[in-house]
């Protein structure tokens, strides 16, 4: 049975010193965007942005990695998970201490960053009203399906 990080999540990391972003879509597809050159020595600011296509939930977009405000990589993320990633894994900084979103290439978990992280900022933009309404509708439908499933399980109809 797959573990939570293996079936969804995202990771911004350094692969051989190169800033890399991987989006794991439900364990079915992984979209990776990577710079061609390593981060220069010294203090650096690494930023990832997703230009979401919009028009509903679960759409894709263009992901861009910046180092010190210079665009170093760009790529297409075909689609995103529309609701949640996992109820039992947290957001790690500097290590992937749970199940890996990205294969660790033989490196044991937890996978720890050995440099210094001075600050992490996550900026989430507000949803458009139509997208929020769609999210609310899908959440209500999911809750209804779960309630029906739970009722069936209680009544011996799994």
N, CA, C and O atoms as a GROMACS GRO file, in nm:
protein
  632
    1UNK      N    1   0.085  -0.119   0.000
    1UNK     CA    2   0.000   0.000   0.000
    1UNK      C    3   0.090   0.124   0.000
    1UNK      O    4   0.185   0.132   0.077
    2UNK      N    5   0.060   0.221  -0.085
    2UNK     CA    6   0.143   0.342  -0.090
    2UNK      C    7   0.132   0.422   0.039
    2UNK      O    8   0.029   0.421   0.107
    3UNK      N    9   0.240   0.490   0.071
    3UNK     CA   10   0.243   0.578   0.188
    3UNK      C   11   0.205   0.720   0.144
    3UNK      O   12   0.219   0.752   0.026
    4UNK      N   13   0.156   0.807   0.236
    4UNK     CA   14   0.100   0.936   0.198
    4UNK      C   15   0.186   1.023   0.109
    4UNK      O   16   0.137   1.073   0.008
    5UNK      N   17   0.314   1.043   0.141
    5UNK     CA   18   0.400   1.129   0.060
    5UNK      C   19   0.420   1.076  -0.080
    5UNK      O   20   0.448   1.152  -0.173
    6UNK      N   21   0.406   0.946  -0.095
    6UNK     CA   22   0.424   0.885  -0.227
    6UNK      C   23   0.305   0.909  -0.318
    6UNK      O   24   0.316   0.892  -0.439
    7UNK      N   25   0.192   0.949  -0.262
    7UNK     CA   26   0.073   0.969  -0.344
    7UNK      C   27   0.028   1.114  -0.348
    7UNK      O   28  -0.089   1.143  -0.374
    8UNK      N   29   0.118   1.205  -0.322
    8UNK     CA   30   0.085   1.345  -0.337
    8UNK      C   31   0.171   1.434  -0.252
    8UNK      O   32   0.208   1.401  -0.139
    9UNK      N   33   0.202   1.549  -0.308
    9UNK     CA   34   0.279   1.648  -0.235
    9UNK      C   35   0.372   1.723  -0.328
    9UNK      O   36   0.371   1.702  -0.450
   10UNK      N   37   0.451   1.810  -0.269
   10UNK     CA   38   0.549   1.884  -0.347
   10UNK      C   39   0.674   1.903  -0.265
   10UNK      O   40   0.673   1.894  -0.142
   11UNK      N   41   0.784   1.929  -0.336
   11UNK     CA   42   0.912   1.943  -0.268
   11UNK      C   43   1.000   2.040  -0.346
   11UNK      O   44   1.018   2.025  -0.467
   12UNK      N   45   1.053   2.139  -0.277
   12UNK     CA   46   1.152   2.231  -0.332
   12UNK      C   47   1.284   2.194  -0.265
   12UNK      O   48   1.294   2.198  -0.142
   13UNK      N   49   1.384   2.159  -0.344
   13UNK     CA   50   1.507   2.105  -0.287
   13UNK      C   51   1.625   2.133  -0.379
   13UNK      O   52   1.609   2.185  -0.490
   14UNK      N   53   1.745   2.098  -0.332
   14UNK     CA   54   1.865   2.107  -0.413
   14UNK      C   55   1.907   1.966  -0.454
   14UNK      O   56   1.926   1.879  -0.369
   15UNK      N   57   1.921   1.945  -0.582
   15UNK     CA   58   1.968   1.817  -0.637
   15UNK      C   59   2.104   1.845  -0.697
   15UNK      O   60   2.115   1.911  -0.801
   16UNK      N   61   2.209   1.794  -0.632
   16UNK     CA   62   2.347   1.824  -0.673
   16UNK      C   63   2.370   1.975  -0.680
   16UNK      O   64   2.438   2.024  -0.770
   17UNK      N   65   2.312   2.047  -0.584
   17UNK     CA   66   2.329   2.191  -0.574
   17UNK      C   67   2.238   2.272  -0.663
   17UNK      O   68   2.237   2.395  -0.655
   18UNK      N   69   2.159   2.206  -0.748
   18UNK     CA   70   2.070   2.275  -0.842
   18UNK      C   71   1.930   2.285  -0.784
   18UNK      O   72   1.875   2.184  -0.741
   19UNK      N   73   1.871   2.405  -0.780
   19UNK     CA   74   1.735   2.416  -0.728
   19UNK      C   75   1.638   2.337  -0.815
   19UNK      O   76   1.636   2.348  -0.938
   20UNK      N   77   1.557   2.258  -0.747
   20UNK     CA   78   1.467   2.164  -0.815
   20UNK      C   79   1.332   2.165  -0.743
   20UNK      O   80   1.326   2.175  -0.620
   21UNK      N   81   1.226   2.155  -0.820
   21UNK     CA   82   1.090   2.148  -0.765
   21UNK      C   83   1.023   2.027  -0.827
   21UNK      O   84   1.026   2.009  -0.949
   22UNK      N   85   0.962   1.944  -0.744
   22UNK     CA   86   0.885   1.830  -0.794
   22UNK      C   87   0.744   1.835  -0.736
   22UNK      O   88   0.726   1.854  -0.616
   23UNK      N   89   0.647   1.819  -0.823
   23UNK     CA   90   0.506   1.810  -0.784
   23UNK      C   91   0.462   1.667  -0.809
   23UNK      O   92   0.466   1.619  -0.922
   24UNK      N   93   0.418   1.601  -0.704
   24UNK     CA   94   0.374   1.462  -0.711
   24UNK      C   95   0.221   1.462  -0.717
   24UNK      O   96   0.154   1.492  -0.618
   25UNK      N   97   0.168   1.427  -0.833
   25UNK     CA   98   0.022   1.424  -0.852
   25UNK      C   99  -0.030   1.284  -0.825
   25UNK      O  100  -0.025   1.196  -0.910
   26UNK      N  101  -0.082   1.266  -0.702
   26UNK     CA  102  -0.150   1.143  -0.661
   26UNK      C  103  -0.068   1.016  -0.680
   26UNK      O  104  -0.124   0.907  -0.688
   27UNK      N  105   0.064   1.029  -0.690
   27UNK     CA  106   0.149   0.913  -0.713
   27UNK      C  107   0.140   0.861  -0.855
   27UNK      O  108   0.203   0.761  -0.890
   28UNK      N  109   0.061   0.928  -0.940
   28UNK     CA  110   0.043   0.885  -1.078
   28UNK      C  111   0.142   0.952  -1.172
   28UNK      O  112   0.189   0.891  -1.268
   29UNK      N  113   0.173   1.077  -1.144
   29UNK     CA  114   0.266   1.153  -1.226
   29UNK      C  115   0.348   1.244  -1.136
   29UNK      O  116   0.300   1.294  -1.035
   30UNK      N  117   0.473   1.264  -1.176
   30UNK     CA  118   0.558   1.362  -1.108
   30UNK      C  119   0.606   1.461  -1.214
   30UNK      O  120   0.650   1.423  -1.322
   31UNK      N  121   0.596   1.588  -1.179
   31UNK     CA  122   0.642   1.694  -1.268
   31UNK      C  123   0.761   1.760  -1.200
   31UNK      O  124   0.748   1.814  -1.090
   32UNK      N  125   0.876   1.758  -1.265
   32UNK     CA  126   0.998   1.812  -1.206
   32UNK      C  127   1.051   1.927  -1.291
   32UNK      O  128   1.058   1.918  -1.413
   33UNK      N  129   1.087   2.034  -1.223
   33UNK     CA  130   1.146   2.152  -1.286
   33UNK      C  131   1.281   2.171  -1.217
   33UNK      O  132   1.287   2.176  -1.094
   34UNK      N  133   1.389   2.182  -1.294
   34UNK     CA  134   1.522   2.191  -1.234
   34UNK      C  135   1.610   2.291  -1.309
   34UNK      O  136   1.606   2.301  -1.431
   35UNK      N  137   1.689   2.364  -1.231
   35UNK     CA  138   1.787   2.455  -1.289
   35UNK      C  139   1.901   2.374  -1.349
   35UNK      O  140   1.927   2.260  -1.308
   36UNK      N  141   1.969   2.432  -1.446
   36UNK     CA  142   2.082   2.364  -1.509
   36UNK      C  143   2.212   2.385  -1.432
   36UNK      O  144   2.305   2.305  -1.443
   37UNK      N  145   2.217   2.492  -1.353
   37UNK     CA  146   2.339   2.526  -1.279
   37UNK      C  147   2.312   2.524  -1.128
   37UNK      O  148   2.201   2.553  -1.085
   38UNK      N  149   2.415   2.489  -1.049
   38UNK     CA  150   2.399   2.494  -0.904
   38UNK      C  151   2.385   2.637  -0.852
   38UNK      O  152   2.423   2.733  -0.920
   39UNK      N  153   2.331   2.650  -0.734
   39UNK     CA  154   2.321   2.780  -0.666
   39UNK      C  155   2.463   2.827  -0.637
   39UNK      O  156   2.545   2.748  -0.588
   40UNK      N  157   2.494   2.953  -0.665
   40UNK     CA  158   2.628   3.002  -0.635
   40UNK      C  159   2.657   2.998  -0.485
   40UNK      O  160   2.566   3.002  -0.403
   41UNK      N  161   2.785   2.990  -0.451
   41UNK     CA  162   2.825   2.987  -0.310
   41UNK      C  163   2.781   3.116  -0.242
   41UNK      O  164   2.772   3.222  -0.306
   42UNK      N  165   2.754   3.108  -0.114
   42UNK     CA  166   2.713   3.224  -0.036
   42UNK      C  167   2.563   3.229  -0.017
   42UNK      O  168   2.491   3.135  -0.050
   43UNK      N  169   2.518   3.339   0.038
   43UNK     CA  170   2.377   3.358   0.068
   43UNK      C  171   2.297   3.370  -0.062
   43UNK      O  172   2.338   3.441  -0.154
   44UNK      N  173   2.183   3.302  -0.068
   44UNK     CA  174   2.098   3.306  -0.187
   44UNK      C  175   1.952   3.300  -0.146
   44UNK      O  176   1.917   3.244  -0.042
   45UNK      N  177   1.868   3.359  -0.229
   45UNK     CA  178   1.723   3.349  -0.211
   45UNK      C  179   1.670   3.264  -0.325
   45UNK      O  180   1.690   3.295  -0.442
   46UNK      N  181   1.602   3.155  -0.288
   46UNK     CA  182   1.543   3.065  -0.387
   46UNK      C  183   1.392   3.080  -0.376
   46UNK      O  184   1.336   3.072  -0.267
   47UNK      N  185   1.327   3.101  -0.490
   47UNK     CA  186   1.183   3.122  -0.491
   47UNK      C  187   1.119   3.036  -0.599
   47UNK      O  188   1.174   3.020  -0.708
   48UNK      N  189   1.003   2.980  -0.566
   48UNK     CA  190   0.925   2.904  -0.663
   48UNK      C  191   0.790   2.972  -0.677
   48UNK      O  192   0.728   3.010  -0.577
   49UNK      N  193   0.743   2.987  -0.800
   49UNK     CA  194   0.610   3.044  -0.825
   49UNK      C  195   0.535   2.954  -0.922
   49UNK      O  196   0.592   2.899  -1.016
   50UNK      N  197   0.406   2.940  -0.897
   50UNK     CA  198   0.318   2.868  -0.990
   50UNK      C  199   0.220   2.969  -1.048
   50UNK      O  200   0.144   3.031  -0.974
   51UNK      N  201   0.223   2.985  -1.179
   51UNK     CA  202   0.124   3.068  -1.249
   51UNK      C  203   0.010   2.974  -1.286
   51UNK      O  204   0.010   2.911  -1.391
   52UNK      N  205  -0.088   2.966  -1.195
   52UNK     CA  206  -0.200   2.873  -1.208
   52UNK      C  207  -0.288   2.912  -1.326
   52UNK      O  208  -0.319   3.029  -1.345
   53UNK      N  209  -0.329   2.812  -1.404
   53UNK     CA  210  -0.414   2.837  -1.520
   53UNK      C  211  -0.551   2.890  -1.481
   53UNK      O  212  -0.612   2.966  -1.557
   54UNK      N  213  -0.600   2.851  -1.364
   54UNK     CA  214  -0.731   2.897  -1.320
   54UNK      C  215  -0.842   2.827  -1.396
   54UNK      O  216  -0.820   2.729  -1.466
   55UNK      N  217  -0.962   2.878  -1.380
   55UNK     CA  218  -1.077   2.819  -1.447
   55UNK      C  219  -1.129   2.697  -1.375
   55UNK      O  220  -1.196   2.613  -1.437
   56UNK      N  221  -1.102   2.684  -1.248
   56UNK     CA  222  -1.151   2.570  -1.171
   56UNK      C  223  -1.040   2.507  -1.088
   56UNK      O  224  -0.926   2.551  -1.090
   57UNK      N  225  -1.078   2.402  -1.017
   57UNK     CA  226  -0.983   2.333  -0.930
   57UNK      C  227  -0.910   2.223  -1.006
   57UNK      O  228  -0.962   2.168  -1.103
   58UNK      N  229  -0.790   2.192  -0.962
   58UNK     CA  230  -0.715   2.081  -1.018
   58UNK      C  231  -0.648   2.111  -1.151
   58UNK      O  232  -0.597   2.020  -1.216
   59UNK      N  233  -0.648   2.235  -1.192
   59UNK     CA  234  -0.584   2.272  -1.319
   59UNK      C  235  -0.433   2.278  -1.299
   59UNK      O  236  -0.383   2.263  -1.188
   60UNK      N  237  -0.362   2.299  -1.406
   60UNK     CA  238  -0.217   2.307  -1.402
   60UNK      C  239  -0.168   2.450  -1.410
   60UNK      O  240  -0.240   2.545  -1.380
   61UNK      N  241  -0.043   2.462  -1.450
   61UNK     CA  242   0.016   2.594  -1.465
   61UNK      C  243   0.163   2.584  -1.494
   61UNK      O  244   0.219   2.475  -1.507
   62UNK      N  245   0.225   2.700  -1.504
   62UNK     CA  246   0.368   2.708  -1.530
   62UNK      C  247   0.439   2.734  -1.398
   62UNK      O  248   0.409   2.831  -1.328
   63UNK      N  249   0.534   2.647  -1.364
   63UNK     CA  250   0.615   2.664  -1.245
   63UNK      C  251   0.748   2.727  -1.282
   63UNK      O  252   0.809   2.691  -1.384
   64UNK      N  253   0.794   2.820  -1.200
   64UNK     CA  254   0.920   2.890  -1.227
   64UNK      C  255   1.003   2.894  -1.099
   64UNK      O  256   0.952   2.921  -0.991
   65UNK      N  257   1.132   2.866  -1.114
   65UNK     CA  258   1.227   2.875  -1.003
   65UNK      C  259   1.316   2.997  -1.027
   65UNK      O  260   1.366   3.018  -1.137
   66UNK      N  261   1.333   3.076  -0.921
   66UNK     CA  262   1.420   3.194  -0.926
   66UNK      C  263   1.530   3.178  -0.823
   66UNK      O  264   1.507   3.125  -0.714
   67UNK      N  265   1.650   3.224  -0.856
   67UNK     CA  266   1.760   3.235  -0.761
   67UNK      C  267   1.805   3.380  -0.762
   67UNK      O  268   1.845   3.432  -0.866
   68UNK      N  269   1.796   3.444  -0.647
   68UNK     CA  270   1.830   3.586  -0.636
   68UNK      C  271   1.759   3.670  -0.743
   68UNK      O  272   1.819   3.756  -0.806
   69UNK      N  273   1.630   3.641  -0.761
   69UNK     CA  274   1.541   3.711  -0.854
   69UNK      C  275   1.571   3.686  -1.002
   69UNK      O  276   1.513   3.752  -1.088
   70UNK      N  277   1.660   3.592  -1.034
   70UNK     CA  278   1.686   3.553  -1.173
   70UNK      C  279   1.613   3.423  -1.202
   70UNK      O  280   1.625   3.327  -1.126
   71UNK      N  281   1.537   3.418  -1.312
   71UNK     CA  282   1.470   3.295  -1.350
   71UNK      C  283   1.575   3.194  -1.394
   71UNK      O  284   1.653   3.219  -1.486
   72UNK      N  285   1.576   3.077  -1.327
   72UNK     CA  286   1.675   2.973  -1.359
   72UNK      C  287   1.611   2.846  -1.415
   72UNK      O  288   1.681   2.762  -1.470
   73UNK      N  289   1.480   2.832  -1.402
   73UNK     CA  290   1.412   2.714  -1.456
   73UNK      C  291   1.264   2.741  -1.466
   73UNK      O  292   1.206   2.817  -1.388
   74UNK      N  293   1.202   2.676  -1.565
   74UNK     CA  294   1.058   2.690  -1.585
   74UNK      C  295   1.005   2.561  -1.645
   74UNK      O  296   1.073   2.497  -1.725
   75UNK      N  297   0.885   2.524  -1.607
   75UNK     CA  298   0.827   2.402  -1.661
   75UNK      C  299   0.677   2.396  -1.638
   75UNK      O  300   0.621   2.474  -1.560
   76UNK      N  301   0.614   2.303  -1.705
   76UNK     CA  302   0.470   2.286  -1.703
   76UNK      C  303   0.430   2.182  -1.600
   76UNK      O  304   0.486   2.072  -1.596
   77UNK      N  305   0.334   2.216  -1.516
   77UNK     CA  306   0.269   2.124  -1.423
   77UNK      C  307   0.132   2.100  -1.484
   77UNK      O  308   0.049   2.191  -1.489
   78UNK      N  309   0.106   1.978  -1.529
   78UNK     CA  310  -0.016   1.951  -1.606
   78UNK      C  311  -0.144   1.968  -1.526
   78UNK      O  312  -0.241   2.025  -1.575
   79UNK      N  313  -0.144   1.919  -1.402
   79UNK     CA  314  -0.262   1.934  -1.316
   79UNK      C  315  -0.218   1.927  -1.171
   79UNK      O  316  -0.109   1.881  -1.139
   80UNK      N  317  -0.306   1.974  -1.083
   80UNK     CA  318  -0.277   1.977  -0.940
   80UNK      C  319  -0.387   1.905  -0.864
   80UNK      O  320  -0.499   1.889  -0.914
   81UNK      N  321  -0.356   1.862  -0.743
   81UNK     CA  322  -0.459   1.802  -0.657
   81UNK      C  323  -0.551   1.913  -0.611
   81UNK      O  324  -0.505   2.019  -0.567
   82UNK      N  325  -0.681   1.889  -0.620
   82UNK     CA  326  -0.775   1.998  -0.596
   82UNK      C  327  -0.813   2.018  -0.450
   82UNK      O  328  -0.867   2.124  -0.417
   83UNK      N  329  -0.788   1.925  -0.364
   83UNK     CA  330  -0.836   1.942  -0.227
   83UNK      C  331  -0.724   1.936  -0.123
   83UNK      O  332  -0.683   2.039  -0.072
   84UNK      N  333  -0.676   1.818  -0.093
   84UNK     CA  334  -0.577   1.801   0.014
   84UNK      C  335  -0.470   1.703  -0.032
   84UNK      O  336  -0.489   1.627  -0.127
   85UNK      N  337  -0.357   1.706   0.038
   85UNK     CA  338  -0.252   1.609   0.011
   85UNK      C  339  -0.263   1.491   0.108
   85UNK      O  340  -0.284   1.377   0.066
   86UNK      N  341  -0.250   1.520   0.237
   86UNK     CA  342  -0.248   1.413   0.335
   86UNK      C  343  -0.297   1.467   0.469
   86UNK      O  344  -0.271   1.581   0.505
   87UNK      N  345  -0.369   1.382   0.540
   87UNK     CA  346  -0.416   1.422   0.672
   87UNK      C  347  -0.316   1.385   0.780
   87UNK      O  348  -0.330   1.428   0.895
   88UNK      N  349  -0.214   1.304   0.746
   88UNK     CA  350  -0.124   1.258   0.851
   88UNK      C  351   0.024   1.288   0.825
   88UNK      O  352   0.111   1.230   0.889
   89UNK      N  353   0.053   1.377   0.731
   89UNK     CA  354   0.191   1.422   0.711
   89UNK      C  355   0.194   1.572   0.715
   89UNK      O  356   0.102   1.639   0.668
   90UNK      N  357   0.299   1.625   0.772
   90UNK     CA  358   0.311   1.769   0.785
   90UNK      C  359   0.394   1.830   0.674
   90UNK      O  360   0.429   1.764   0.576
   91UNK      N  361   0.424   1.957   0.691
   91UNK     CA  362   0.511   2.030   0.599
   91UNK      C  363   0.647   2.040   0.666
   91UNK      O  364   0.661   2.101   0.771
   92UNK      N  365   0.747   1.980   0.605
   92UNK     CA  366   0.882   1.982   0.660
   92UNK      C  367   0.964   2.094   0.597
   92UNK      O  368   0.940   2.131   0.482
   93UNK      N  369   1.057   2.147   0.671
   93UNK     CA  370   1.153   2.245   0.621
   93UNK      C  371   1.292   2.192   0.650
   93UNK      O  372   1.326   2.164   0.765
   94UNK      N  373   1.373   2.178   0.546
   94UNK     CA  374   1.510   2.132   0.564
   94UNK      C  375   1.527   1.982   0.568
   94UNK      O  376   1.639   1.932   0.571
   95UNK      N  377   1.417   1.910   0.569
   95UNK     CA  378   1.426   1.764   0.567
   95UNK      C  379   1.292   1.705   0.522
   95UNK      O  380   1.188   1.769   0.534
   96UNK      N  381   1.298   1.585   0.471
   96UNK     CA  382   1.176   1.510   0.439
   96UNK      C  383   1.176   1.394   0.537
   96UNK      O  384   1.227   1.286   0.506
   97UNK      N  385   1.117   1.416   0.653
   97UNK     CA  386   1.123   1.318   0.761
   97UNK      C  387   1.013   1.215   0.758
   97UNK      O  388   1.013   1.122   0.838
   98UNK      N  389   0.920   1.229   0.668
   98UNK     CA  390   0.809   1.135   0.659
   98UNK      C  391   0.830   1.049   0.534
   98UNK      O  392   0.943   1.015   0.500
   99UNK      N  393   0.723   1.014   0.466
   99UNK     CA  394   0.738   0.939   0.342
   99UNK      C  395   0.778   1.035   0.230
   99UNK      O  396   0.726   1.147   0.225
  100UNK      N  397   0.869   0.996   0.143
  100UNK     CA  398   0.923   1.090   0.044
  100UNK      C  399   0.826   1.124  -0.068
  100UNK      O  400   0.759   1.037  -0.124
  101UNK      N  401   0.820   1.254  -0.102
  101UNK     CA  402   0.744   1.301  -0.217
  101UNK      C  403   0.822   1.267  -0.344
  101UNK      O  404   0.764   1.240  -0.449
  102UNK      N  405   0.955   1.269  -0.331
  102UNK     CA  406   1.047   1.241  -0.441
  102UNK      C  407   1.136   1.126  -0.397
  102UNK      O  408   1.176   1.118  -0.281
  103UNK      N  409   1.168   1.038  -0.491
  103UNK     CA  410   1.259   0.929  -0.458
  103UNK      C  411   1.389   0.988  -0.406
  103UNK      O  412   1.438   1.086  -0.461
  104UNK      N  413   1.444   0.928  -0.303
  104UNK     CA  414   1.565   0.980  -0.241
  104UNK      C  415   1.693   0.920  -0.300
  104UNK      O  416   1.801   0.941  -0.245
  105UNK      N  417   1.683   0.847  -0.409
  105UNK     CA  418   1.799   0.791  -0.478
  105UNK      C  419   1.892   0.717  -0.381
  105UNK      O  420   2.014   0.734  -0.386
  106UNK      N  421   1.834   0.636  -0.294
  106UNK     CA  422   1.913   0.556  -0.200
  106UNK      C  423   1.952   0.629  -0.074
  106UNK      O  424   2.013   0.569   0.015
  107UNK      N  425   1.920   0.757  -0.062
  107UNK     CA  426   1.952   0.832   0.059
  107UNK      C  427   1.845   0.799   0.162
  107UNK      O  428   1.726   0.812   0.133
  108UNK      N  429   1.884   0.757   0.282
  108UNK     CA  430   1.783   0.719   0.381
  108UNK      C  431   1.702   0.838   0.430
  108UNK      O  432   1.752   0.950   0.436
  109UNK      N  433   1.576   0.812   0.466
  109UNK     CA  434   1.489   0.912   0.527
  109UNK      C  435   1.528   0.916   0.675
  109UNK      O  436   1.553   0.809   0.730
  110UNK      N  437   1.534   1.028   0.744
  110UNK     CA  438   1.503   1.158   0.689
  110UNK      C  439   1.617   1.213   0.603
  110UNK      O  440   1.735   1.195   0.634
  111UNK      N  441   1.580   1.280   0.498
  111UNK     CA  442   1.671   1.342   0.403
  111UNK      C  443   1.691   1.485   0.451
  111UNK      O  444   1.599   1.566   0.440
  112UNK      N  445   1.809   1.520   0.504
  112UNK     CA  446   1.828   1.652   0.565
  112UNK      C  447   1.917   1.742   0.481
  112UNK      O  448   2.017   1.698   0.424
  113UNK      N  449   1.879   1.870   0.475
  113UNK     CA  450   1.960   1.973   0.412
  113UNK      C  451   2.070   2.011   0.509
  113UNK      O  452   2.042   2.034   0.627
  114UNK      N  453   2.194   2.019   0.463
  114UNK     CA  454   2.305   2.045   0.553
  114UNK      C  455   2.349   2.192   0.553
  114UNK      O  456   2.438   2.229   0.630
  115UNK      N  457   2.289   2.274   0.469
  115UNK     CA  458   2.320   2.418   0.468
  115UNK      C  459   2.239   2.490   0.573
  115UNK      O  460   2.184   2.428   0.664
  116UNK      N  461   2.232   2.620   0.560
  116UNK     CA  462   2.157   2.702   0.656
  116UNK      C  463   2.036   2.762   0.585
  116UNK      O  464   2.049   2.821   0.477
  117UNK      N  465   1.919   2.749   0.646
  117UNK     CA  466   1.796   2.809   0.595
  117UNK      C  467   1.761   2.924   0.689
  117UNK      O  468   1.728   2.902   0.806
  118UNK      N  469   1.769   3.045   0.637
  118UNK     CA  470   1.745   3.162   0.720
  118UNK      C  471   1.598   3.196   0.735
  118UNK      O  472   1.555   3.246   0.839
  119UNK      N  473   1.520   3.170   0.630
  119UNK     CA  474   1.380   3.211   0.633
  119UNK      C  475   1.302   3.134   0.527
  119UNK      O  476   1.354   3.107   0.419
  120UNK      N  477   1.180   3.099   0.559
  120UNK     CA  478   1.089   3.036   0.463
  120UNK      C  479   0.960   3.118   0.462
  120UNK      O  480   0.903   3.147   0.568
  121UNK      N  481   0.916   3.156   0.343
  121UNK     CA  482   0.792   3.230   0.329
  121UNK      C  483   0.704   3.157   0.230
  121UNK      O  484   0.748   3.122   0.121
  122UNK      N  485   0.580   3.134   0.267
  122UNK     CA  486   0.482   3.075   0.176
  122UNK      C  487   0.371   3.177   0.159
  122UNK      O  488   0.306   3.217   0.255
  123UNK      N  489   0.351   3.219   0.035
  123UNK     CA  490   0.252   3.320   0.003
  123UNK      C  491   0.144   3.255  -0.083
  123UNK      O  492   0.170   3.217  -0.197
  124UNK      N  493   0.025   3.241  -0.028
  124UNK     CA  494  -0.085   3.178  -0.100
  124UNK      C  495  -0.184   3.288  -0.138
  124UNK      O  496  -0.233   3.362  -0.053
  125UNK      N  497  -0.212   3.296  -0.266
  125UNK     CA  498  -0.303   3.399  -0.314
  125UNK      C  499  -0.448   3.355  -0.292
  125UNK      O  500  -0.479   3.236  -0.295
  126UNK      N  501  -0.534   3.451  -0.270
  126UNK     CA  502  -0.676   3.424  -0.247
  126UNK      C  503  -0.741   3.368  -0.373
  126UNK      O  504  -0.712   3.413  -0.484
  127UNK      N  505  -0.829   3.270  -0.353
  127UNK     CA  506  -0.903   3.211  -0.465
  127UNK      C  507  -1.005   3.309  -0.520
  127UNK      O  508  -1.060   3.391  -0.448
  128UNK      N  509  -1.028   3.297  -0.650
  128UNK     CA  510  -1.137   3.374  -0.710
  128UNK      C  511  -1.268   3.320  -0.656
  128UNK      O  512  -1.277   3.203  -0.619
  129UNK      N  513  -1.370   3.403  -0.651
  129UNK     CA  514  -1.498   3.364  -0.591
  129UNK      C  515  -1.558   3.241  -0.658
  129UNK      O  516  -1.612   3.154  -0.588
  130UNK      N  517  -1.550   3.230  -0.790
  130UNK     CA  518  -1.606   3.114  -0.861
  130UNK      C  519  -1.531   2.987  -0.824
  130UNK      O  520  -1.593   2.882  -0.808
  131UNK      N  521  -1.398   2.996  -0.809
  131UNK     CA  522  -1.320   2.879  -0.770
  131UNK      C  523  -1.350   2.838  -0.627
  131UNK      O  524  -1.354   2.719  -0.597
  132UNK      N  525  -1.372   2.935  -0.538
  132UNK     CA  526  -1.407   2.906  -0.400
  132UNK      C  527  -1.543   2.838  -0.393
  132UNK      O  528  -1.561   2.744  -0.314
  133UNK      N  529  -1.638   2.883  -0.474
  133UNK     CA  530  -1.770   2.821  -0.476
  133UNK      C  531  -1.760   2.677  -0.525
  133UNK      O  532  -1.826   2.588  -0.471
  134UNK      N  533  -1.676   2.653  -0.626
  134UNK     CA  534  -1.657   2.516  -0.676
  134UNK      C  535  -1.592   2.429  -0.569
  134UNK      O  536  -1.631   2.314  -0.550
  135UNK      N  537  -1.493   2.483  -0.499
  135UNK     CA  538  -1.427   2.408  -0.392
  135UNK      C  539  -1.528   2.372  -0.283
  135UNK      O  540  -1.531   2.257  -0.237
  136UNK      N  541  -1.611   2.467  -0.242
  136UNK     CA  542  -1.713   2.440  -0.139
  136UNK      C  543  -1.808   2.330  -0.183
  136UNK      O  544  -1.844   2.243  -0.104
  137UNK      N  545  -1.849   2.333  -0.311
  137UNK     CA  546  -1.939   2.231  -0.364
  137UNK      C  547  -1.872   2.094  -0.361
  137UNK      O  548  -1.933   1.995  -0.320
  138UNK      N  549  -1.745   2.087  -0.407
  138UNK     CA  550  -1.675   1.959  -0.408
  138UNK      C  551  -1.651   1.906  -0.267
  138UNK      O  552  -1.660   1.786  -0.244
  139UNK      N  553  -1.622   1.995  -0.173
  139UNK     CA  554  -1.604   1.953  -0.033
  139UNK      C  555  -1.733   1.894   0.023
  139UNK      O  556  -1.732   1.793   0.092
  140UNK      N  557  -1.845   1.960  -0.007
  140UNK     CA  558  -1.975   1.911   0.040
  140UNK      C  559  -2.005   1.774  -0.021
  140UNK      O  560  -2.053   1.684   0.048
  141UNK      N  561  -1.978   1.758  -0.150
  141UNK     CA  562  -2.000   1.628  -0.216
  141UNK      C  563  -1.911   1.519  -0.154
  141UNK      O  564  -1.957   1.407  -0.132
  142UNK      N  565  -1.785   1.552  -0.128
  142UNK     CA  566  -1.693   1.454  -0.068
  142UNK      C  567  -1.740   1.416   0.072
  142UNK      O  568  -1.734   1.298   0.108
  143UNK      N  569  -1.785   1.514   0.150
  143UNK     CA  570  -1.835   1.486   0.286
  143UNK      C  571  -1.958   1.396   0.280
  143UNK      O  572  -1.973   1.306   0.362
  144UNK      N  573  -2.047   1.422   0.183
  144UNK     CA  574  -2.167   1.340   0.168
  144UNK      C  575  -2.130   1.196   0.131
  144UNK      O  576  -2.185   1.102   0.188
  145UNK      N  577  -2.037   1.178   0.037
  145UNK     CA  578  -1.994   1.044  -0.003
  145UNK      C  579  -1.930   0.971   0.114
  145UNK      O  580  -1.954   0.852   0.133
  146UNK      N  581  -1.850   1.042   0.193
  146UNK     CA  582  -1.786   0.980   0.309
  146UNK      C  583  -1.892   0.938   0.411
  146UNK      O  584  -1.884   0.828   0.466
  147UNK      N  585  -1.989   1.024   0.435
  147UNK     CA  586  -2.096   0.991   0.530
  147UNK      C  587  -2.173   0.868   0.484
  147UNK      O  588  -2.206   0.782   0.564
  148UNK      N  589  -2.203   0.860   0.354
  148UNK     CA  590  -2.275   0.745   0.300
  148UNK      C  591  -2.191   0.619   0.313
  148UNK      O  592  -2.243   0.512   0.346
  149UNK      N  593  -2.062   0.631   0.286
  149UNK     CA  594  -1.971   0.516   0.298
  149UNK      C  595  -1.963   0.470   0.444
  149UNK      O  596  -1.968   0.350   0.471
  150UNK      N  597  -1.950   0.566   0.537
  150UNK     CA  598  -1.944   0.532   0.679
  150UNK      C  599  -2.073   0.464   0.724
  150UNK      O  600  -2.069   0.368   0.800
  151UNK      N  601  -2.187   0.514   0.677
  151UNK     CA  602  -2.316   0.455   0.712
  151UNK      C  603  -2.324   0.312   0.661
  151UNK      O  604  -2.370   0.222   0.731
  152UNK      N  605  -2.279   0.291   0.535
  152UNK     CA  606  -2.280   0.156   0.479
  152UNK      C  607  -2.190   0.060   0.557
  152UNK      O  608  -2.226  -0.056   0.579
  153UNK      N  609  -2.073   0.110   0.598
  153UNK     CA  610  -1.979   0.028   0.675
  153UNK      C  611  -2.039  -0.010   0.811
  153UNK      O  612  -2.022  -0.123   0.857
  154UNK      N  613  -2.109   0.086   0.875
  154UNK     CA  614  -2.171   0.058   1.004
  154UNK      C  615  -2.283  -0.046   0.989
  154UNK      O  616  -2.308  -0.123   1.082
  155UNK      N  617  -2.348  -0.047   0.875
  155UNK     CA  618  -2.460  -0.137   0.853
  155UNK      C  619  -2.414  -0.268   0.786
  155UNK      O  620  -2.496  -0.347   0.740
  156UNK      N  621  -2.282  -0.288   0.780
  156UNK     CA  622  -2.230  -0.413   0.724
  156UNK      C  623  -2.224  -0.417   0.572
  156UNK      O  624  -2.209  -0.525   0.513
  157UNK      N  625  -2.235  -0.304   0.508
  157UNK     CA  626  -2.228  -0.301   0.360
  157UNK      C  627  -2.103  -0.224   0.319
  157UNK      O  628  -2.113  -0.109   0.278
  158UNK      N  629  -1.990  -0.284   0.329
  158UNK     CA  630  -1.864  -0.216   0.297
  158UNK      C  631  -1.840  -0.211   0.150
  158UNK      O  632  -1.739  -0.158   0.106
   0.00000   0.00000   0.00000
